Amino acid sequence: MGVKPHVQTAIYLIWIMLVPAGMWFTYQTFPPHLSGNWHELIAFLALMAIVASMPIIINNVPIFLIQWVSFTVFLIFGLFVEIVFTQIAVLVLLLKLRVPKEQLFRLPLNMIMFFIVSVLSGTVYYLLGGQTTPQLTEDSEAFLLAILYAVLNYFINQVIVSFNLFFIYKRKNAYFGKDLLVETLTTIITIPVGVVLYILYNELRLLSLLFVGIPFVSLSVIFNLYYSSEKINKYLQKAAEIGHQMAERLQVDDVVTLFIQKLGGMLPVDYAYVFEVSGDELKLTRYVEEGRVDPYNRPPLKKNEGISGMVWDKQKACFYSRKKEWQHHTSGGYLPQDAKSILSVPIMRNKLVIGVLLLASKQERAYEKYQLTIVDILCSYFAVAMENAKHYERTKMQSERCSLTKLYNYRYFENALTKEFELLKRFDRDVISLIILDIDHFKKINDTYGHQSGNEILIDIAGRINKLVGSRGTVARYGGEEFVVLLPDVSKEEAYQTAELIRESIANWPFTLYQTIDQEQKKQQVKITASIGVATAPEDAEDALALIRHADRALYVGAKRAGRNRVAEYSSC
């Protein structure tokens, strides 16, 4: 709601100073007309509480339809009883709406509002000559005064609501919109109901509550059922849309990000955790806490460890409305101290749990049962989208990567080099440097230790190059025992220094072989060297093929022929 703390404090103080004293003054000035009808008094109070507990939701706004009952109570028992009953009805309504603690100021605020409305409209009614228990069917003046009271009650209510929205909630937009139209229509409908109830009460007493109250309450139930079904249908439509959007994502990270983002838009989510089943552990793959991704890693969970571990083990969704309902599951569950409502669903694929989703809110009773079903459907979409994204990433990696070293292959490197030259031609790149590396006497290694050992060396060299280059460039396996490193916006001097570091990392640290052809020695260490050529565009070449050719020439002429285990840069001289 965005109401500042000092404003909330002022609301509580105004209620303390105004309402109790005002009710005592009203009792003294306009004493209630009870005449021992306590059973009737209790019956009307019960009816008002029931009506207050079933507000009709229209356009996501709860409509408080107690006017017809309070109208009848005012005419029968007087202003004081109407004020007391209305205050109780406000309390029942806010309990039904599950107002969170941070918005409890709405209780005294609404009590103040209804108190002022009751006192002003009732006082005007009495000042104009209105009486308690008037004969509406026989006295037209009394009937008009009763209608005036109802109309005045409505208008004062709208003025105070507008005041609250503008000065307390700081809403600058006009109140006179759909909400006002709905309020007006419901008032027009309920005033005649109140008149009929009062007239029937004079004739039938408590039976009138059955004849009027039951149909009205039934209508409220039907409206609420309709609203609930409409709300569920909207959630289902949203779930289907989100499912389609996730299916369009081809990256696993994009699918998870969209999934969390959309859940946060649909539900009150302060904390979200996505777990993935990995063997006999539940690994946390993504978690968002109060809108931010926590950078720290967390240990995996076992079955029945925390709420997520329990959901994994039982393969059943669960939700809790209060903290005391799930506190016994806190061990190993990662849940923050201020979390209250919990919703957790297993992520299933082919009848197997592949992950667990856990959502938490700081509010009590933040989730409803039907939302559990919606999230379960979303988790099914999520499981399919994740499988598709993983399959795409695997296929893409197989088409772009060397299956042995996991580096990019020649096809990917060639495309990347072409794109870099396009950027160079558009002056989006200043220079492009290329490093080509060839392992010295690699055939001898294969002949001596076997091809499996040769593969081990290729994998190890790929890892060392990748570690040194990092995010500065693209490392690819050029073919056989040759590797290339593409370095955008890296000068020849910097590329030469990088190449020298790569050469030293290969020459100075021996390689450990585990799969040699010599069965007696299970582990051997060998020393390897590499020759490296460096070229830079546009200084050394004007197109991609020329850059490769010149770097290759530097490798074989400048490094190999000069004795190997060295770095050579291309020179046109």
C-alpha positions as CSV (number, residue, x, y, z in Angstrom):
1,M,0.0,0.0,0.0
2,G,3.0,2.3,0.5
3,V,1.5,4.1,3.6
4,K,4.3,5.6,5.7
5,P,4.8,4.4,9.3
6,H,4.0,7.8,10.9
7,V,0.7,7.9,9.0
8,Q,-0.1,4.4,10.2
9,T,0.6,5.5,13.8
10,A,-1.6,8.6,13.3
11,I,-4.5,6.3,12.2
12,Y,-4.2,4.2,15.3
13,L,-4.2,7.3,17.5
14,I,-7.2,8.8,15.8
15,W,-9.1,5.5,16.2
16,I,-8.3,5.5,20.0
17,M,-9.4,9.1,20.5
18,L,-12.4,9.0,18.2
19,V,-14.2,5.7,18.0
20,P,-14.5,4.5,21.7
21,A,-15.5,8.0,22.9
22,G,-17.8,8.5,19.9
23,M,-19.6,5.2,20.5
24,W,-20.2,6.2,24.2
25,F,-21.5,9.6,23.1
26,T,-23.8,8.0,20.5
27,Y,-25.1,5.6,23.2
28,Q,-25.9,8.5,25.4
29,T,-27.4,10.7,22.7
30,F,-29.2,8.1,20.7
31,P,-29.9,5.1,23.1
32,P,-30.5,1.8,21.4
33,H,-34.1,0.5,20.9
34,L,-33.7,-3.0,22.3
35,S,-36.9,-3.8,24.3
36,G,-35.5,-7.3,25.3
37,N,-35.2,-8.7,21.7
38,W,-31.8,-10.2,22.4
39,H,-32.3,-13.3,20.2
40,E,-33.3,-11.0,17.3
41,L,-30.3,-8.8,18.0
42,I,-28.0,-11.9,17.9
43,A,-29.6,-13.1,14.7
44,F,-29.0,-9.9,12.8
45,L,-25.4,-9.8,14.1
46,A,-24.9,-13.3,12.8
47,L,-26.4,-12.3,9.4
48,M,-24.2,-9.2,9.2
49,A,-21.1,-11.3,10.1
50,I,-21.9,-13.9,7.5
51,V,-22.5,-11.3,4.7
52,A,-19.2,-9.5,5.7
53,S,-17.3,-12.8,5.5
54,M,-18.4,-13.3,1.9
55,P,-17.5,-10.2,-0.1
56,I,-18.2,-10.3,-3.8
57,I,-14.9,-9.9,-5.8
58,I,-15.4,-7.7,-8.9
59,N,-12.5,-6.5,-11.0
60,N,-10.1,-7.8,-8.2
61,V,-11.8,-5.5,-5.7
62,P,-13.8,-6.9,-2.7
63,I,-17.3,-5.4,-2.5
64,F,-18.5,-5.1,1.1
65,L,-22.3,-5.7,0.8
66,I,-23.6,-5.2,4.3
67,Q,-25.5,-2.0,3.5
68,W,-28.9,-3.7,3.3
69,V,-28.4,-5.4,6.7
70,S,-27.0,-2.3,8.4
71,F,-29.9,-0.3,6.9
72,T,-32.4,-2.7,8.5
73,V,-30.4,-2.8,11.8
74,F,-30.4,1.0,12.0
75,L,-34.2,1.3,11.5
76,I,-35.0,-1.5,14.0
77,F,-32.4,-1.0,16.8
78,G,-31.1,2.5,16.3
79,L,-27.7,4.2,15.5
80,F,-25.7,2.8,18.3
81,V,-26.4,-0.9,17.5
82,E,-25.8,-0.2,13.8
83,I,-22.3,1.3,14.6
84,V,-21.4,-1.6,16.8
85,F,-22.5,-4.2,14.2
86,T,-20.7,-2.3,11.4
87,Q,-17.4,-2.3,13.5
88,I,-17.7,-6.0,14.0
89,A,-18.4,-6.6,10.3
90,V,-15.3,-4.6,9.3
91,L,-13.2,-6.8,11.6
92,V,-14.8,-10.0,10.1
93,L,-14.1,-8.7,6.5
94,L,-10.4,-8.0,7.1
95,L,-9.9,-11.3,8.8
96,K,-11.5,-13.0,5.7
97,L,-9.2,-11.0,3.4
98,R,-6.1,-12.2,5.3
99,V,-4.7,-8.7,5.8
100,P,-0.9,-9.1,6.5
101,K,0.7,-7.5,9.6
102,E,2.2,-4.6,7.7
103,Q,-1.3,-3.6,6.6
104,L,-3.1,-4.0,9.9
105,F,-3.6,-0.2,10.0
106,R,-6.5,-0.9,7.5
107,L,-8.5,-2.2,10.4
108,P,-8.7,1.0,12.4
109,L,-8.8,3.1,9.2
110,N,-11.9,1.3,8.0
111,M,-13.5,1.4,11.5
112,I,-13.0,5.1,11.6
113,M,-14.4,5.5,8.1
114,F,-17.6,3.4,8.8
115,F,-18.0,5.1,12.2
116,I,-18.0,8.6,10.6
117,V,-20.3,7.4,7.9
118,S,-22.8,5.9,10.4
119,V,-22.7,8.9,12.8
120,L,-23.1,11.6,10.1
121,S,-25.9,9.9,8.1
122,G,-27.7,8.7,11.3
123,T,-27.5,12.2,12.9
124,V,-28.9,13.8,9.8
125,Y,-31.7,11.3,9.7
126,Y,-32.7,12.0,13.3
127,L,-32.4,15.8,12.9
128,L,-34.8,15.6,10.0
129,G,-37.3,13.9,12.2
130,G,-36.6,10.3,11.4
131,Q,-37.6,7.7,14.1
132,T,-36.5,4.2,15.1
133,T,-38.9,1.5,13.8
134,P,-40.7,3.8,11.3
135,Q,-43.8,2.6,9.4
136,L,-42.4,2.7,5.9
137,T,-45.5,1.2,4.3
138,E,-47.9,3.6,5.9
139,D,-45.9,6.9,6.2
140,S,-44.5,8.2,2.9
141,E,-42.4,10.8,4.7
142,A,-40.8,8.1,6.8
143,F,-40.1,6.1,3.7
144,L,-38.4,9.1,2.0
145,L,-36.3,9.8,5.1
146,A,-35.2,6.1,5.2
147,I,-34.1,6.3,1.5
148,L,-32.4,9.6,2.2
149,Y,-30.5,8.0,5.1
150,A,-29.3,5.2,2.7
151,V,-28.3,7.6,-0.1
152,L,-26.5,9.9,2.4
153,N,-24.7,6.9,3.8
154,Y,-23.5,6.0,0.4
155,F,-22.3,9.5,-0.6
156,I,-20.5,10.1,2.7
157,N,-18.8,6.8,2.3
158,Q,-17.6,7.7,-1.2
159,V,-16.2,11.0,-0.1
160,I,-14.2,9.4,2.8
161,V,-13.0,6.7,0.5
162,S,-11.8,9.3,-2.0
163,F,-10.1,11.2,0.8
164,N,-8.3,8.1,2.0
165,L,-7.1,7.2,-1.5
166,F,-5.7,10.6,-2.2
167,F,-4.2,11.7,1.2
168,I,-3.3,8.4,2.8
169,Y,-2.5,6.1,-0.1
170,K,-1.3,9.0,-2.2
171,R,-3.1,7.8,-5.3
172,K,-3.2,10.7,-7.8
173,N,-5.6,9.1,-10.3
174,A,-9.3,9.8,-9.9
175,Y,-11.4,7.4,-7.9
176,F,-14.4,8.0,-10.1
177,G,-13.9,4.9,-12.4
178,K,-15.0,1.3,-12.5
179,D,-14.8,0.9,-8.8
180,L,-17.2,3.7,-8.2
181,L,-19.6,2.4,-10.8
182,V,-19.6,-1.0,-9.2
183,E,-20.2,0.5,-5.7
184,T,-23.0,2.6,-7.1
185,L,-24.7,-0.3,-8.8
186,T,-24.4,-2.6,-5.8
187,T,-25.9,0.2,-3.6
188,I,-28.8,0.7,-5.9
189,I,-29.4,-3.1,-5.8
190,T,-29.0,-3.5,-2.0
191,I,-31.1,-0.6,-0.8
192,P,-34.4,-2.1,-2.0
193,V,-33.3,-5.4,-0.4
194,G,-32.8,-3.6,2.9
195,V,-36.3,-2.0,2.6
196,V,-37.9,-5.4,1.8
197,L,-36.0,-7.0,4.8
198,Y,-37.3,-4.3,7.2
199,I,-40.9,-4.5,5.9
200,L,-40.9,-8.3,6.2
201,Y,-39.3,-8.1,9.6
202,N,-42.3,-6.1,10.9
203,E,-44.6,-8.8,9.5
204,L,-42.7,-12.1,10.0
205,R,-39.9,-11.2,12.5
206,L,-37.0,-13.6,12.4
207,L,-38.5,-15.5,9.4
208,S,-37.7,-12.5,7.3
209,L,-34.0,-13.3,7.7
210,L,-34.6,-16.6,6.1
211,F,-36.6,-15.3,3.2
212,V,-34.2,-12.5,2.4
213,G,-30.9,-13.5,3.9
214,I,-30.6,-17.0,2.5
215,P,-31.2,-16.0,-1.2
216,F,-28.7,-13.1,-0.8
217,V,-26.1,-15.2,0.9
218,S,-26.6,-17.9,-1.8
219,L,-26.1,-15.3,-4.5
220,S,-22.8,-14.1,-2.8
221,V,-21.6,-17.7,-2.7
222,I,-22.4,-18.1,-6.4
223,F,-20.6,-14.9,-7.3
224,N,-17.6,-16.0,-5.3
225,L,-17.5,-19.4,-6.9
226,Y,-17.7,-17.7,-10.3
227,Y,-14.9,-15.3,-9.4
228,S,-12.8,-18.2,-8.2
229,S,-13.3,-20.3,-11.3
230,E,-12.6,-17.2,-13.4
231,K,-9.4,-16.5,-11.5
232,I,-8.3,-20.1,-11.9
233,N,-9.0,-19.9,-15.6
234,K,-6.8,-16.8,-15.9
235,Y,-4.0,-18.6,-14.0
236,L,-4.3,-21.5,-16.4
237,Q,-4.1,-19.2,-19.4
238,K,-1.0,-17.6,-17.9
239,A,0.5,-21.0,-17.2
240,A,-0.1,-22.0,-20.8
241,E,1.5,-18.7,-22.1
242,I,4.5,-19.2,-19.8
243,G,4.8,-22.8,-21.0
244,H,5.0,-21.6,-24.7
245,Q,7.5,-18.9,-23.8
246,M,9.8,-21.4,-22.0
247,A,9.5,-23.8,-24.9
248,E,10.9,-21.1,-27.2
249,R,14.0,-20.6,-25.0
250,L,17.0,-22.7,-26.2
251,Q,19.4,-22.0,-23.4
252,V,19.0,-23.8,-20.0
253,D,19.9,-20.6,-18.1
254,D,17.3,-18.6,-20.1
255,V,14.6,-21.2,-19.3
256,V,15.3,-21.1,-15.5
257,T,15.5,-17.3,-15.5
258,L,12.1,-17.0,-17.3
259,F,10.6,-19.6,-15.0
260,I,11.6,-17.8,-11.8
261,Q,10.7,-14.4,-13.3
262,K,7.1,-15.4,-14.3
263,L,6.5,-17.2,-11.0
264,G,7.4,-14.0,-9.2
265,G,4.9,-12.1,-11.4
266,M,2.1,-14.5,-10.7
267,L,2.6,-15.2,-7.0
268,P,3.9,-13.3,-3.9
269,V,7.4,-14.7,-4.0
270,D,10.2,-13.3,-1.7
271,Y,12.4,-16.4,-2.0
272,A,12.7,-19.0,-4.8
273,Y,14.8,-22.1,-5.0
274,V,15.2,-24.5,-8.0
275,F,16.8,-27.8,-7.2
276,E,18.0,-30.5,-9.6
277,V,18.3,-34.2,-8.7
278,S,21.9,-35.4,-9.2
279,G,22.3,-39.0,-8.2
280,D,21.4,-39.3,-4.6
281,E,21.6,-35.5,-3.9
282,L,19.4,-32.5,-4.5
283,K,21.6,-29.7,-5.9
284,L,20.6,-26.1,-5.7
285,T,20.9,-24.7,-9.3
286,R,19.2,-21.3,-8.9
287,Y,18.0,-19.3,-6.0
288,V,16.6,-15.8,-5.7
289,E,16.2,-14.1,-2.3
290,E,14.3,-10.9,-2.1
291,G,14.8,-10.2,-5.8
292,R,18.6,-10.8,-5.9
293,V,20.6,-13.9,-6.8
294,D,22.7,-14.9,-3.9
295,P,26.4,-15.4,-5.0
296,Y,27.3,-18.1,-2.4
297,N,27.2,-21.8,-3.1
298,R,25.3,-24.0,-0.8
299,P,25.7,-27.7,-0.1
300,P,23.3,-30.3,-1.7
301,L,20.4,-31.8,0.2
302,K,19.7,-35.5,0.9
303,K,16.2,-37.1,0.8
304,N,14.0,-35.9,3.6
305,E,16.4,-33.1,4.4
306,G,14.4,-29.9,4.7
307,I,11.1,-29.3,2.9
308,S,12.7,-29.8,-0.5
309,G,14.2,-33.1,0.5
310,M,10.8,-34.2,1.9
311,V,9.0,-33.2,-1.4
312,W,11.7,-35.1,-3.4
313,D,11.2,-38.2,-1.2
314,K,7.4,-38.3,-1.1
315,Q,7.0,-37.0,-4.7
316,K,4.1,-34.8,-3.5
317,A,3.6,-31.1,-3.4
318,C,3.0,-29.2,-0.2
319,F,2.3,-25.8,1.1
320,Y,2.2,-24.1,4.5
321,S,0.4,-21.0,5.5
322,R,2.3,-20.2,8.7
323,K,5.8,-20.7,10.0
324,K,4.8,-22.9,12.9
325,E,3.5,-25.4,10.4
326,W,6.9,-26.1,8.8
327,Q,9.5,-25.1,11.5
328,H,10.3,-28.8,12.1
329,H,11.6,-29.0,8.6
330,T,14.1,-26.2,8.9
331,S,17.2,-28.5,9.2
332,G,19.2,-28.1,6.0
333,G,16.4,-26.3,4.2
334,Y,18.1,-22.9,3.5
335,L,14.9,-21.1,4.4
336,P,15.4,-17.5,5.8
337,Q,14.1,-16.6,9.3
338,D,11.5,-14.2,8.0
339,A,9.8,-16.7,5.6
340,K,6.3,-17.7,6.6
341,S,4.3,-19.2,3.7
342,I,5.8,-22.0,1.8
343,L,4.9,-23.7,-1.5
344,S,7.0,-26.6,-2.8
345,V,6.4,-28.8,-5.9
346,P,8.3,-31.7,-7.3
347,I,9.5,-31.2,-10.9
348,M,8.5,-34.5,-12.7
349,R,9.4,-35.9,-16.0
350,N,8.3,-39.4,-17.2
351,K,7.1,-40.1,-13.6
352,L,10.5,-39.4,-12.1
353,V,11.4,-36.5,-9.9
354,I,14.1,-34.5,-11.8
355,G,14.0,-31.5,-9.5
356,V,12.2,-29.6,-6.8
357,L,10.8,-26.0,-6.8
358,L,10.4,-24.2,-3.5
359,L,8.7,-20.8,-3.1
360,A,8.5,-18.7,0.1
361,S,6.8,-15.5,1.1
362,K,7.1,-13.3,4.1
363,Q,3.3,-13.1,4.3
364,E,1.2,-15.5,6.2
365,R,-1.4,-17.4,4.1
366,A,0.2,-16.1,0.9
367,Y,-0.7,-19.1,-1.2
368,E,-3.9,-21.0,-1.8
369,K,-4.5,-24.6,-2.7
370,Y,-5.5,-24.0,-6.3
371,Q,-2.2,-22.2,-6.8
372,L,-0.5,-25.4,-5.9
373,T,-2.1,-27.0,-9.0
374,I,-1.1,-24.1,-11.2
375,V,2.5,-24.2,-10.1
376,D,2.5,-28.0,-10.6
377,I,1.4,-27.5,-14.2
378,L,4.1,-24.8,-14.7
379,C,6.7,-27.3,-13.3
380,S,5.6,-29.8,-16.0
381,Y,6.1,-27.2,-18.7
382,F,9.4,-26.3,-17.1
383,A,10.6,-29.9,-17.1
384,V,9.9,-30.3,-20.8
385,A,11.5,-26.9,-21.6
386,M,14.6,-27.8,-19.6
387,E,14.9,-31.1,-21.4
388,N,14.6,-29.5,-24.8
389,A,17.1,-26.8,-23.9
390,K,19.6,-29.3,-22.6
391,H,19.2,-31.4,-25.8
392,Y,19.7,-28.3,-27.9
393,E,22.8,-27.3,-25.9
394,R,24.2,-30.8,-26.2
395,T,23.6,-30.9,-30.0
396,K,25.0,-27.4,-30.4
397,M,28.1,-28.4,-28.4
398,Q,28.6,-31.5,-30.4
399,S,28.4,-29.5,-33.7
400,E,30.7,-26.7,-32.4
401,R,33.1,-28.5,-30.1
402,C,35.8,-31.1,-30.3
403,S,34.6,-34.2,-28.6
404,L,38.0,-35.0,-27.1
405,T,39.2,-31.6,-25.8
406,K,35.8,-29.9,-25.5
407,L,37.4,-26.9,-27.3
408,Y,35.7,-25.3,-30.3
409,N,36.2,-27.1,-33.5
410,Y,37.6,-25.8,-36.8
411,R,34.1,-25.0,-38.2
412,Y,33.2,-22.8,-35.3
413,F,36.6,-21.1,-35.4
414,E,36.3,-20.3,-39.1
415,N,32.9,-18.7,-38.6
416,A,34.2,-16.7,-35.6
417,L,37.2,-15.5,-37.6
418,T,34.9,-14.4,-40.5
419,K,32.7,-12.5,-38.1
420,E,35.7,-10.8,-36.5
421,F,36.9,-9.6,-39.9
422,E,33.5,-8.2,-40.7
423,L,33.7,-6.2,-37.4
424,L,37.2,-5.1,-38.4
425,K,36.0,-3.8,-41.7
426,R,33.3,-1.8,-40.0
427,F,35.9,-0.4,-37.6
428,D,34.2,-2.1,-34.6
429,R,37.5,-3.9,-34.1
430,D,41.0,-2.3,-34.0
431,V,43.1,-5.4,-34.4
432,I,42.7,-9.2,-34.5
433,S,45.5,-11.4,-33.4
434,L,45.8,-15.1,-34.1
435,I,48.0,-17.7,-32.3
436,I,48.6,-21.1,-33.9
437,L,50.3,-23.8,-31.8
438,D,51.7,-27.2,-32.8
439,I,53.0,-29.8,-30.4
440,D,56.6,-30.8,-31.2
441,H,57.3,-34.4,-32.1
442,F,53.7,-35.5,-31.3
443,K,54.0,-38.6,-33.5
444,K,56.9,-39.8,-31.4
445,I,54.7,-39.5,-28.3
446,N,52.0,-41.6,-29.9
447,D,54.5,-44.2,-31.0
448,T,56.1,-44.4,-27.6
449,Y,53.2,-44.2,-25.2
450,G,50.2,-45.0,-27.4
451,H,47.4,-42.9,-28.8
452,Q,45.4,-42.9,-25.5
453,S,48.4,-41.2,-23.9
454,G,48.5,-38.8,-26.8
455,N,44.8,-38.0,-26.2
456,E,45.6,-37.3,-22.5
457,I,48.2,-34.8,-23.5
458,L,45.8,-33.1,-26.0
459,I,43.2,-32.7,-23.3
460,D,45.7,-31.4,-20.8
461,I,47.1,-28.8,-23.2
462,A,43.6,-27.7,-24.1
463,G,42.9,-27.1,-20.4
464,R,46.2,-25.1,-19.9
465,I,45.5,-22.9,-23.0
466,N,41.9,-22.3,-22.0
467,K,43.0,-21.3,-18.5
468,L,45.5,-18.8,-19.7
469,V,43.3,-17.2,-22.4
470,G,40.1,-17.1,-20.3
471,S,37.4,-14.8,-21.7
472,R,39.9,-12.7,-23.7
473,G,39.6,-14.9,-26.8
474,T,38.4,-18.1,-28.5
475,V,40.4,-21.3,-28.2
476,A,39.8,-24.0,-30.8
477,R,41.4,-27.3,-31.9
478,Y,42.7,-26.6,-35.4
479,G,43.3,-30.3,-36.3
480,G,45.5,-33.1,-35.0
481,E,48.0,-31.7,-32.6
482,E,47.4,-28.0,-33.6
483,F,45.5,-25.4,-31.6
484,V,44.4,-21.8,-32.5
485,V,43.7,-18.9,-30.3
486,L,41.6,-15.9,-31.7
487,L,42.2,-12.7,-29.8
488,P,40.0,-9.8,-30.8
489,D,41.3,-6.3,-30.0
490,V,44.6,-7.7,-28.8
491,S,47.8,-6.2,-30.2
492,K,50.6,-8.3,-31.6
493,E,52.8,-7.6,-28.6
494,E,50.1,-8.7,-26.2
495,A,49.4,-11.8,-28.3
496,Y,53.1,-12.6,-28.4
497,Q,53.3,-12.4,-24.6
498,T,50.2,-14.7,-24.3
499,A,51.8,-17.2,-26.7
500,E,55.0,-17.1,-24.6
501,L,53.0,-17.9,-21.5
502,I,51.3,-20.8,-23.2
503,R,54.6,-22.1,-24.4
504,E,56.1,-21.9,-20.9
505,S,53.1,-23.6,-19.3
506,I,53.6,-26.6,-21.7
507,A,57.4,-26.8,-21.6
508,N,58.0,-26.1,-17.9
509,W,55.4,-28.5,-16.4
510,P,55.5,-32.2,-17.2
511,F,52.4,-34.1,-18.3
512,T,51.2,-37.1,-16.3
513,L,50.1,-40.1,-18.4
514,Y,47.8,-42.7,-16.9
515,Q,47.0,-44.9,-20.0
516,T,50.4,-45.8,-21.5
517,I,51.0,-48.9,-23.5
518,D,53.6,-50.0,-20.9
519,Q,51.4,-52.1,-18.5
520,E,54.1,-52.2,-15.9
521,Q,54.2,-48.4,-15.3
522,K,50.7,-47.2,-14.5
523,K,51.6,-43.5,-14.3
524,Q,54.4,-41.7,-16.2
525,Q,55.5,-38.2,-16.5
526,V,56.7,-36.8,-19.9
527,K,58.0,-33.4,-21.0
528,I,56.4,-31.8,-24.1
529,T,57.2,-28.6,-26.0
530,A,55.3,-26.7,-28.6
531,S,56.1,-24.3,-31.4
532,I,53.8,-21.2,-31.8
533,G,53.2,-18.7,-34.5
534,V,51.6,-15.3,-34.1
535,A,50.0,-12.9,-36.7
536,T,47.9,-9.8,-36.5
537,A,45.3,-8.1,-38.8
538,P,45.3,-5.7,-40.4
539,E,49.0,-5.3,-39.9
540,D,49.9,-8.7,-41.4
541,A,46.8,-9.6,-43.3
542,E,43.7,-8.1,-45.0
543,D,41.4,-11.2,-44.9
544,A,40.9,-14.3,-42.7
545,L,42.7,-16.8,-45.0
546,A,45.8,-14.5,-45.2
547,L,45.8,-14.2,-41.4
548,I,45.8,-18.0,-40.9
549,R,48.4,-18.5,-43.6
550,H,50.7,-15.9,-42.1
551,A,50.4,-17.3,-38.6
552,D,51.0,-20.8,-39.9
553,R,54.1,-19.5,-41.8
554,A,55.4,-17.9,-38.6
555,L,54.8,-21.3,-36.8
556,Y,56.7,-23.4,-39.3
557,V,59.3,-21.0,-40.6
558,G,60.0,-18.9,-37.5
559,A,59.5,-21.5,-34.8
560,K,59.8,-25.1,-36.2
561,R,62.8,-24.5,-38.5
562,A,64.5,-22.3,-35.9
563,G,64.7,-25.2,-33.4
564,R,61.1,-25.7,-32.0
565,N,59.9,-24.8,-28.5
566,R,59.7,-21.1,-29.3
567,V,57.2,-18.4,-30.3
568,A,57.6,-16.6,-33.7
569,E,55.7,-13.7,-35.0
570,Y,54.9,-13.1,-38.7
571,S,57.2,-10.7,-40.5
572,S,56.8,-9.7,-44.2
573,C,60.5,-9.1,-44.4
